[in-house]
Amino acid sequence: MTLQRWMLALCISLISGIVQYTCRTFGSGVVLPFQGSGFYVHSNCPFTLTRFAYNRVECDISLRRSNDGLVEQVSIIINKVRTVLMNGSILVEDNSVSLPYDQTYQHIFQYGVYTKLKSALLPLSITWHSVPGGIDTLWVRLERELSTDMSGLCGKYNITDNEQQLIRESVLIDDTCQTRDPVSAPNPVSSAFFFTPVKP
């Protein structure tokens, strides 16, 4: 895309007034919340990624990682309709579906090398990239202001840079899992600058 097209797209998005927030998580365990700094979640426990309500429609997205860090299961509940991503399959209300999938409340389709779920009830989309063994990239995009009742690893309303609190409040009960201490995600540029040895 040329510079002029990028500028045009930027201007249109600014004029339209669309607010977008994106939360991302990767197979390494890194979580980049809607606001604030990224952090690592070293755990095979199930977690709430985000939970909120909008116009009386509830959204609850949870995930579980395998021991190698890949996301092995994602549960997406929108308006009581449950979609599960697991083992390279997509299940809607416990039925395997093929793509493209159109339903009253959601549309699931290939998006280049990614797969995308777009809600018809919420200003929300979920995009992921599947690899053997799980999902290595997943992001949730909201096209609205963050909700005051929002919770989960993607963040709570007006709370930033408190990853220990987010992890503690987002873990779902499971007696067979382990969570190690969170670590802030390093910035590779600053790490290279500050930790590169100087040669005499």
C-alpha positions as a printed Julia matrix, in Angstrom:
200×3 Matrix{Float64}:
   0.0     0.0    0.0
   1.39    3.39  -0.98
   1.95    6.21   1.47
  -0.96    8.16  -0.02
  -3.36    5.25   0.55
  -2.16    4.86   4.15
  -2.72    8.56   4.76
  -6.18    8.38   3.18
  -7.12    5.39   5.35
  -5.85    7.2    8.45
  -7.8    10.36   7.62
 -11.0     8.4    6.98
 -10.67    6.55  10.29
 -10.05    9.84  12.12
 -13.0    11.55  10.45
 -15.33    8.61  11.04
 -14.53    8.78  14.75
 -14.22    5.02  15.1
 -12.4     4.11  18.29
 -10.5     0.83  18.16
  -8.86   -1.09  20.95
  -6.91   -4.28  20.28
  -5.73   -6.93  22.73
  -3.22   -9.47  21.43
  -1.74  -12.67  22.76
   0.98  -14.84  21.25
   2.22  -18.42  21.56
   5.13  -17.25  23.65
   2.73  -16.27  26.45
   2.9   -12.53  25.8
  -0.31  -10.57  26.37
  -0.65   -7.03  25.0
  -3.76   -5.61  26.74
  -6.15   -2.99  25.34
  -4.18   -0.37  27.29
  -0.84   -0.44  29.08
   2.29   -2.53  28.72
   2.61   -6.11  27.6
   3.42   -8.94  29.99
   4.05  -12.69  29.99
   1.64  -15.24  31.4
   3.54  -18.46  32.11
   0.65  -20.81  32.81
  -1.35  -23.76  31.59
  -4.39  -22.56  33.58
  -7.57  -21.36  31.89
  -7.92  -17.56  31.93
 -10.56  -15.01  31.06
  -9.12  -13.03  28.17
 -11.93  -10.46  28.26
 -15.44  -10.24  29.65
 -17.91   -7.38  29.26
 -21.49   -6.49  28.36
 -22.64   -4.08  25.67
 -26.29   -3.17  25.0
 -27.33   -6.09  27.26
 -25.28   -8.55  25.15
 -22.69  -10.43  27.2
 -19.29  -11.39  25.83
 -16.92  -13.82  27.55
 -13.69  -14.97  25.89
 -11.44  -17.41  27.74
  -8.36  -19.38  26.73
  -6.06  -22.1   27.91
  -2.44  -22.62  26.88
  -0.52  -25.86  26.55
   2.77  -26.32  28.4
   4.68  -25.06  25.34
   2.81  -21.73  25.4
   0.57  -22.2   22.37
  -3.11  -21.48  22.93
  -4.78  -24.91  22.87
  -8.38  -23.87  23.48
 -10.41  -20.67  23.14
 -14.01  -20.33  24.28
 -16.0   -17.4   22.86
 -19.47  -16.83  24.31
 -21.51  -14.02  22.77
 -25.19  -13.74  23.64
 -25.07  -17.28  25.11
 -23.83  -18.78  21.82
 -20.61  -20.7   22.52
 -17.88  -21.04  19.91
 -14.82  -23.16  20.75
 -11.49  -23.17  18.89
  -9.63  -26.4   19.61
  -7.31  -28.79  17.76
  -7.65  -26.8   14.53
 -11.45  -27.16  14.65
 -14.22  -24.63  15.16
 -17.23  -25.78  17.16
 -20.4   -23.68  17.44
 -22.76  -25.0   20.12
 -20.77  -28.28  20.11
 -21.17  -28.76  16.33
 -18.16  -28.66  14.01
 -18.52  -25.99  11.33
 -16.74  -25.33   8.04
 -15.77  -21.96   6.62
 -17.19  -19.6    5.67
 -19.77  -19.88   8.44
 -22.7   -17.48   8.61
 -25.07  -17.43  11.51
 -27.48  -14.81  12.84
 -25.02  -13.63  15.48
 -21.62  -14.22  13.91
 -19.67  -14.69  10.72
 -16.47  -16.82  10.66
 -14.25  -16.75   7.58
 -10.69  -17.05   6.26
  -8.83  -13.76   6.45
  -5.63  -14.4    4.49
  -3.58  -16.83   6.61
  -5.78  -15.99   9.6
  -9.31  -16.93  10.59
 -11.69  -14.21  11.74
 -14.89  -14.22  13.76
 -16.97  -11.06  13.41
 -19.91  -10.52  15.74
 -23.18   -9.17  14.35
 -24.3    -8.12  17.85
 -21.16   -6.43  19.17
 -18.56   -4.1   17.65
 -16.09   -6.96  18.09
 -13.89   -9.23  16.0
 -11.53  -12.04  16.99
  -8.71  -13.03  14.64
  -6.32  -15.97  15.06
  -3.58  -17.94  13.34
  -3.55  -21.71  13.76
  -0.38  -23.8   13.66
   0.19  -27.49  14.42
  -0.43  -27.86  18.15
  -2.55  -24.77  18.69
  -2.92  -21.06  18.03
   0.19  -18.87  17.98
  -1.49  -15.47  17.51
  -4.89  -14.26  18.64
  -6.26  -10.76  18.86
  -9.52   -9.22  19.99
 -10.54   -5.91  18.43
 -13.24   -3.66  19.88
 -14.6    -0.77  17.85
 -15.96    1.15  20.82
 -14.86    2.68  24.1
 -13.79    0.21  26.76
 -16.62   -0.88  29.04
 -16.52    0.01  32.74
 -17.46   -3.6   33.62
 -14.62   -5.1   31.55
 -12.38   -7.73  33.14
  -9.77  -10.27  32.04
  -6.14  -10.35  30.88
  -6.92   -7.79  28.17
  -7.47   -5.28  30.94
  -9.93   -3.61  33.25
 -11.38   -0.18  32.65
  -8.9     2.55  33.69
  -6.4     0.06  35.18
  -3.08   -0.16  33.37
   0.29   -1.7   34.17
  -0.9    -3.98  36.98
  -0.37   -7.37  35.39
  -0.24   -9.25  38.71
  -3.75   -8.04  39.54
  -5.02   -8.89  36.03
  -3.55  -12.41  36.21
  -4.83  -13.05  39.74
  -8.37  -11.87  38.91
  -8.51  -13.56  35.48
  -7.43  -17.12  36.31
 -10.28  -19.64  36.24
 -10.46  -22.35  38.87
  -8.58  -25.53  37.96
  -6.7   -27.67  40.49
  -4.42  -29.27  37.89
  -2.71  -26.18  36.47
   0.26  -23.98  37.37
   0.96  -20.27  37.01
   4.46  -18.85  37.34
   5.24  -15.24  38.16
   4.43  -12.73  35.41
   7.24  -10.85  33.74
   6.96   -7.59  31.84
   7.48   -8.1   28.13
  10.9    -6.74  27.16
  11.27   -4.09  24.5
  13.83   -5.54  22.03
  15.07   -2.1   20.96
  15.77   -0.9   24.49
  17.25   -4.28  25.43
  19.67   -4.08  22.49
  20.57   -0.51  23.38
  21.05   -0.93  27.12
  22.41   -4.45  27.33
  24.77   -4.63  24.36
  28.33   -4.76  25.68
  30.56   -1.9   24.63
  33.8    -2.99  23.0
  36.93   -1.1   24.09
